[in-house]
C-alpha cells in the first residue's frame, strides 16, 4: 500500500545520504509537536544576547548549516554568538490546522521564552530566513520588548511586487481551498515542482556543468550537499498555506497592516520599531529584490540597514565569494546591536 504520509510530510532525503552533510554539533532543548528548539553553543562566546533563527517553512533549516565551511550558524558561533534555531520538522496530520495566528500567538512566543530562560537573558536578536523571515517580521511588528533587533535574510515582505510565483497564484485558475481541504497539509511534490518550474532548465544546467567540469572532492561534496538540500522537500502546513496564499500573496495584508490576529492585534509591517537588517539578492527568482528590500513607504519607524548581493536565492549561504563579503557584515551588525544596550 502506498504511504501517503510520505507525501504529506517530506521525502527525508537527508536520512538516506547523511555523509554529504556535515552539521555542527547542537543540542535539542525542547520539543512542541513536530517542532524542535536547537541550541548551537559558541566555543568563543563574546556576546551574551543570543540569536534566535526562524528558518523557512518550505525547506529544511540546514541550509544554514550545510557544511562546516558553508554554515552561517558556525560562522556566527565562531564570532561569539550563541545561536538557537527553530526546526520546523516534518508536519503531522495535526499540523494541518496550524496557521500564522497560532504561530505568532503561541508557538513562537513559547520558544522565545525558552531561549531567554536558557540563555538567562531578557531579550534576543531575532533572525528569519525566507518565509521564516516573513514570520519573524510579523512577530516583531507586535512590538514585543524581548526583540532587540531584527535580521531578515531574503525574506518576502511586500507581496504586491510581481514575480512568477505571484502571477501564478493570482491567475484564479487553482482552487487552493479545495487543495487544502483535500490534503490537509500541502504535499511536498506540489511545492517542489512549482519551484522547479520557475527555472525549469536550471537542474539540467547544474548537472551538465558537474560532468563537464573537473572538480575536486571538496567541490563534488559541496555540489551534492546543495543538491540534496534543494530536493529534500517538506510538506507545507495547511493553515499556514492558506495564510500564505490568501492573506499574503492575494491580499498583501502584512504590508498593508490588515493581517488581524485572534487577539485583535494587527501584524503590520509599519509597526516594526526595532533596528532591522535586510539582505536581498539582485537576481533572486523566488523573492524579488523589491519585495525583500522594501521602499521608503515601509519601516518608517525602524532604523534600517540594507545589504545587497549578486546571485540566487541561497547564494549568500553557499557561495564563498558572497560569504566572504557578506557574513562579516552580518556578524558585525548583530554585534553592534549587542553593544548598543
ABEGO torsion letter per residue (X at the ends): XBBAAAAAAEAGAAAABAAABBBBBBBBABBBEABBBBBBBBAABABABBBBBBBBAABBAAAABABAAABAAAAAAAAGBBBBBBBAEBBBAAAAABBAAAAAAAAAAAAAAAAAAAAGBABBBBBBBEAAAAAAAAAAAAGBAABABBBBBGBBABAABBBAAAAAAAAGABBAAAAAAAAGBBBAAAAAAAAAAABAAAAAAAAAAAAABBBBAAAAAAAAAAAAAAABBBBBBAAAAAAAAAAAAAAGAAAAGABBBAAGBBBBAAABABBBBBBBBAABAABBAAAAAEBAABGAABBBBBBBBBEBAAAAAABAAAAAAAAAAAAAAAAAAAABX
